[in-house]
Amino acid sequence: MSESENTPSRGTGTVPTRALPVPCARCPLRRLPAFRAFTEAELAFVQGFKAGELTVTAGSDVLLAGHNNAQVFTLLRGWAFRYILLPDGGRQILNFVLPGDFLGLQTSVFDVMEHSVEVLTDAQLCVFPRKELWSLYRDQPGLAFDVTWLAAHEEALVDDNLASVGRRNALGRIAFLLLHLFRRLEGLAQVAGDTCDFPLTQQHIADATGLSLVHTNKTLRRLVRGKLVELGGGRLRLLRRDGLEQLAGDPGREPRPRPFI
């Protein structure tokens, strides 16, 4: 990795532009086996619930900690991440956001966000008015359960990250992160053989795993020298998936269709 890959871009604000809306019936995510099918009634409700779409430039914040937001979002295309900034300027990445993930539910529950969300790549988001979320709970109990499922899923992702930071060594932490993201991308049909796009910098990996940048760099080099992975040019290739699973102590779980809004 080059030294320039070690420096993350810090978002200074959302930079939205209008995009041609994707009708929910033709949503590209609905073709993927990772997601459960909607009933016709659910599809019609979500189409009416959706207020529009935003395209957002890489490095921008979609949601900011301590702020109230009138909208909630589903990531349609691109990557993002949830994070917390500490008083000393340090950043802890809580988890990474991929297509189908729901953003902004905290605002509906707590009135303000307790973490921020930064777009890692140029991204497209479906926009929903937060005030209408209650009609979803009132009129569509199946979709309401889906929103609850998504909140529990996000909690599970953060739990996995906490267990990794608290109990895995450096090799195990990074092996777990690479495997975790690769598996999620497989469900989104964004993996070709053993290779996927991978826009994370070393700083993103360090901030997600609780390691210093130097330690992250050394650990990644060990994985590359051990011929477990190839990493560079915005691409990740898993050379020995079984070796990564052994380092991470995580054989993975059988994927099952998940909801999204």
N, C-alpha and C positions, 0 to 999 in steps of 0.2 A: 504494500500500500504506500502511496506517496504521502509526503508530509501534509499536503493540502487536504488529504482525505481525513486528517485528524481534527479539522476545525469545522464545527457545526455552524450553520447559519441560525441566528436567533431571530425569531419572528418579532415584528414590531406592530403588527395589526393585520386584520383580515383584509385581503385585497380581492374583493369579489368582482366578477364580470358576469354578464348574462350569457347563458348557454341555451341552445335549443333544447327544450325539455324532452326527456325520454318518457313516452307513455308507459305507465306501470305494466300494461299488458305485454309490452315489448321490452321490458327491463332485461338487460343482458344477464343479470344475476339469476333470473328465474330459470334459465336454461341449465344451471349448474346443479349437479347432484348434491352439493354441499347444503342446499337450502330446501326446506319443505315446500310443497305446493300450496298455493292459496285456493280457497273456494272462490267462486265467482262473486259472492257477496263481499268477501274480504277484499278482493282485488278492487271492486268498485268503491269500497269505503276508502281504501288507501289512496286511490286516484283522486277522490274528492278531498281527502285530508292533505294531500301534497300541495304546497303553495308555489313551488317552482324549483329551480336548481341554481347552484352557484359553481363557478369554476374559481379555484383559489390557487394562487401562485405558491411555489415551494418556499418554505421559510416563514410563512404567515401564520399568525395565531387565529384559529377559528373561534376558540373560547378562551377566556381569561379567568384565572382564579380571582375570587372576590367580586366578580361582575355578574350582573343579572342579564340574561339573554332571552329575547322574546321568541327564539326559534330553537328547535331541535333538528338534528340532521341524521341522515344515513349516508355513509361514505359509499359512493357509487364507483368511483375510479380513483386509483392512487394509494398512497401511504400517508399515515399520520402517526402521532404518538401523544399519549397523555403524560404529563409531567408536573412536578412540583419544583419550584425554585426555593432554595433555602436562603436565610438572611445573609450568609457569606457569599452568595452568588452561585453556589453549587446547584447542580440540577440532578434530580432523580427521575429517570424515566420509569413510569409505572407499568406501561405496556404499550405495544404497538397496535395501531388501528389499521385494519385492512377492509376491503370492500364487503359491505353487508353489516358492518359494525355501526351501532347506534351511539350518537353523541348528544350530550346536553341534558340527560335525564336528571342529573344532580340539581340543575336549576329549577326543575319542576318540583323537587322534593324539599330542597334547602333554600330556595329563593336565589342563592348565588352559587357559583361554581367553587369547588374546593380544590380543583386542579385546573391546569390549562391544557389546551390541545393545539399542537403545532402541526402544520402540514409538512411532511417530509419531501414529497414530490408534488408537482402540479397535480391538482385533484379536482374532482367533480363531486358535488354533494347534493342529495335531495333535501329539500327544505320543508319543514313542517311547522306550523304555528304552535307554540307551546301551550297557548290557552285552549286549544282544541284537543289536547291530549286527554282531557277528562271525558270528552264524548267518545273516545275510543274505548275507555274503560266502561262507560255506561252502555254503549250500543254493540260492542264487539268483544265479548268476553274471551274469545279465542285469541284475538290479537292482543288483548290486555295481558293474557298469560304469556304471550310471546315477549312483550316488553319486560315482564317480570323475569322471564327466562334469560333475556339478554343482560339484565342487570346482574343476575346470578352468575352468568357466564363471565362477565367482566370481573366480578369478584374472584372467580376461580383463577382467571389469568393473573390477577395481582397476587393471589395466594401462591401460585406457582413461582412467581418472580421472587416473592419474599422467602419462600423455602430455599430457592436457589442461592439468593444472597446470604441467607443465614447459615446454610449447612453445606453447600457444595464448595469445592475448591475452585481455583480460577479456571482450570481446564474443564471441570464439570459445568461451571456456570455458562461459559461461552458455548460449549457443546450443546447444552440444553437449549440455549437461546437459538442457535442455528437450526437445530432439529425442530423446535417449536414453530418457528416461522416457516421453515420448509414444508412442514406438514400442513399448515394452514393454507399455504399457497397451492399445495397439491389439490386441496378441496375446491380451490377457486380456478382450477385448470390453468394455473400460471407457472407450471413446471414442465420443462421439456426434458424427458429422461431423468438425468441426475442434476439438472442445472436450472437455476431461476434467476430473475432479476433480484438485485440486492443493493438498494440505495443507501444502506446504513454506512456511516463513517465509523472509524475507530472510536471517536468521541461518543457517538450514539451507543455503541456497544459498551463502553466504559460506564456511561451514565445509567444504562439499564442493568448492569451486573454489579455495580458498586465497586469497581476496580479502578485503579489509577490508569491514566492513559499509557504510561510506560509499561505497567503490568499487562494491560490489554494487548499492547503491541507484541510483547514477548510471548504471550500465550497464543496469540493468533499465529505467530511464526512457528511455534511448536506444533500446532495443528497442521500447518502447511508442510513443514519438514517431515512430519510423521505420515504424510500422504493420506491424511484423513479428509482434507478439503482443499479446494482451490478457490481463492478469493481475490478479486481485483477487477477493475474496470466496470464496477457496478453489477457484477455477476458472482453468484455463489454456486460452486459445484461440490456435491457430496461424493467423495471418492470411496469412503468406507463408512457407510451408514451404521453398520453394526458396531464399529469402533467408537463412533460418537455416542451411540446409545449406551455402550458400556461405560464411557466416561461420565455421561450424564446420569447413569442409573435410571434410565427411563426408556422402556421398550415401546412406549406409546400405547394409545387406546384405539379401539376400533371406531373409526369415524361414523357419525350418524347425522342424518339431515337436521339442520338447525333452522330456526326461524329468522326472519328479518322483516323490517318494516319498509 
